[in-house]
Amino acid sequence: MAMMQRRLEIKNNVASNASKLSLKRVLAFASTDTAGNLLYCTLTSYIMYFYTDVFGISIAATGMILLIARIVDALDAPIWGVIIDHTRTKWGQSRPYWLWLSIPFGASVFIAFLVPDLSTSAKTIYALVTYILAGIIYTGISASMSSALPNLTYDSDERVRLNSWRSNGGMIGYLITASFALPLVDFFGKGNDKLGFSITVGIFAVAAVLLLLFAFSGTREISNTQKAKSISIRESFRAVKGNWPWITLVLVFIFYWLGNTARASTVIYYSEYNLGNKNLASILNGLVVVQMVSITVLPYLVKRFIKSHTQIIGLSLAALGQIIIGFAGSNITMIIIGWTVASLGTGIAVTLPFAMLSDTVDYGEWKNGVRASGFLTAVGISFCIKLGAGLGSFIPSLILGAAGYVANAEQTSQSLAAIKFCFTWLPAIFFAVGAIIMFKYIKYEKNESKIRQELEAR
């Protein structure tokens, strides 16, 4: 008996060592989010400012473009999830999309920041089509990132390691665009923001394509997806039925992205018009790097607190930081402190749901007998990002439009107040609502061990 147990331990140790992924494969997977954030964060952070102050369309037209794009996003995330669940290739199920979509992704974001010589109405149509196209392709990239994780390794510890590296890889992509996009626009444009944006985004696009190609070549899917049974569209939707942990997490993630995008898309307005220092936006965006601190300590926080409590802490810190900024006035030091506190909170709030979604996939299988990981992760991640990021820009555009905002002009006291509200109090409200909703998840988390045991028994 002892000999058999010893052999089993040796076998498990060998399997564990075999499952240890090389640094190249870890970096390759991390580069997917670096590429995604490099372009998509450029799109979400600067597109509203680009449309109003560079491209030359009204704030009302910009708001309408963002609204229509969100309606489209309500459809494309589930579709991408179903497509991935039905993909069967020699390269795997999710990984091929990093090859197939790399060039279309880079090209679509690049053309979204071009300024063709068109009439005002034609410009609006051009902006609408290119923005929607870039968003649809990014959804495919984002959905394939999330659905690939279970197929890269069977080892749960390695999955945590991969997700942590991916999150930090995404932070690097965001840091590059947040810190260097505007300085590069000024450097290349030399006063011509149209030229500056096109060259800067073109450089980012080339880098993103190369990173995605590296991700494709440097990773391997271990699941035999060519022989796996396909899940029907009806079964995919059935995985959502009664899956309240998933529904709760989706709502929380949407409110996170509403708050994060509202502050990211208006920081340039607040810096330029309220504080009279446009370059402060790059400094504040660069400080988002402190998210890497909270991402790094996240595993320790989850051990100290349960996941739902940790997520509530993250969203509460984000709201607190925005409140500090709201009371800071023109005190740059207090603004930086508030921004740093909020960034520590958003680092937790943006990372944890990626790991928690796998638990909701287990819940869907336990309750409905359907394991639709591609569909649930595509909707749970990509849909939330797209809907929250889109509305997070659309809502401020409505508020600024109603307050009489005029691009490249001296703002009225009313429009300045609207800019401050959108940058400070609106994100705080969204973060706080997300934290409140998260309390509902606690009772589901307490049953996770029982659910896993029953699934194993089945």
Secondary structure, DSSP 8 states (H G I E B T S, - for coil): -HHHHHHHHHHHHHHHHHH---HHHHHHHHHHHHHHHHHHHHHHHHHHHIIIIII---HHHHHHHHHHHHHHHHHHHHHHHHHHHT--BTTBSSTHHHHHTHHHHHHHHHHHT---S--HHHHHHHHHHHHHHHHHHHHHHHHHHHHHHHHH-S-HHHHHHHHHHHHHHHHHHHHHHHHHHHHHHHHHHTT-HHHHHHHHHHHHHHHHHHHHHHHHHH----S-TTTS----HHHHHHTTTT-HHHHHHHHHHHHHHHHHHHHHHHHHHIIIIISS-TTHHHHHHHGGGGHHHHHHHHHHHHHHS-HHHHHHHHHHHHHHHHHHHHHHTT-HHHHHHHHHHHHHHHHHHHHHHHHHHHHHHHHHHHHHS---HHHHHIIIIIIHHHHHHHHHHHHHHHHHHHTT--TTS---HHHHHHHHIIIIIHHHHHHHHHHHHHGGGHHHHTTHHHHHHHHHH-
